[in-house]
Amino acid sequence: MRTAESWGFLSLSPLHCSVRWRWFYSVSEWRWFTEGWPEARTSLARLLVGGYVCVTVYTRRVPSINSLPILLIHLTPICTLFAMPRSSASSSSSSSNSSPATQPLFSFTPLAPRRGGGKHFPPHKYIAAAAQVVHFNGLAKLPMIARVTIVDYRGDTILDTFVRPTQPVSDYRSAKTGIRPQHLAGAPEFADVQRHVAQLLSGKILVGYAIWDFLSVMGLCHPAIDTRDVALFMPFRKSLKFRSNVQVPLATLVRQLMGHHIGLHGEVAIEEARAALDLFRSSEQVWEDIIKTGSWPCCLPPTAYGNCFT
């Protein structure tokens, strides 16, 4: 993914790097980055030489940590060094004898944090989950939980365990999941894992992709108001110009909205959980603001899975 063009003495291309969003939550810049990105796109990273814009920032429809924030962090000290103070700039413009040499090479106006808003819930309120399944019952290919992964708001692992099958496995789906019989033979029993997961979910906001699938194979239910399902989030579908009744694959959401690729090594539960979490955090403020107004920004899950929600 391109972050910027290279112009003369200043090459911005090396600024591209893969920094996970959760690393930024440890400092106060996280909300500042995510809430102010539209203004930053138009006024933050402009390198003005002779009146021409010499830096073009390429961004996605949803803010990407691979583009704007990294560019911002590296441009700030440079722009501060070369920018002329406002008082000096005004005095220079008022003088008719001003020489072009006295003008700053380029100017930079820092983006102020948006007033109001703020986070609706603390980070520890959120967890993300994903699961890998095997199939049983022959041709019916019914799903059965084989591995469950839960991570916290920063993507750190809370639980990652295989689950012993409760039915004879007809297809381990090894080509996609990497799961083999030896992985499940000595795994914890389903009832124990189910109890543990239920305890972790209690009182939490559950983030994920197609959460109904996770809850169904775990035999659990969760309050619908406490779910944040990126598979159902309408702004994502509209942003990518999908019809409202079309479920966009997780890999497509991540690739189109964040410029990353997942699933290159098959189904990896922890990768999917973190990907869903990153998608949610990219629009967390919008999501929670809509819910605060009493509206719901998501489509409804399949009716067949209504018993997974309370």
Buried (B, 14 or more C-beta within 10 A) or exposed (E): BBBBBEBEEBEBEEBBEEEBBBEBBEEEBBBBBBBBBEEBBEEBBBBBEEEEEBBEBBBBEBBBBBBBBBBBBBBBEBBEEEBBEEEEBEEBEEEEEEEEEEBBBBBBEEBEEBEEEEEBEEEEEBBBBBBBBBBBBEEEEEBBBBBBBBBBBBBEEBBBBBBBBEEEBBEBBEEEBBBEEEBBEEBBEBEEBBEBBBEBBEEBBBBBBBBBBBBBBBBBBBEBEBBBBBBBBBBBBEBBEBEEEEBBEBBEBBBBBBBBEBBEEBBBBBBBBBBBBBBBBBBBBBBBBBBEEEEEBBBEBEEEBEEBBE
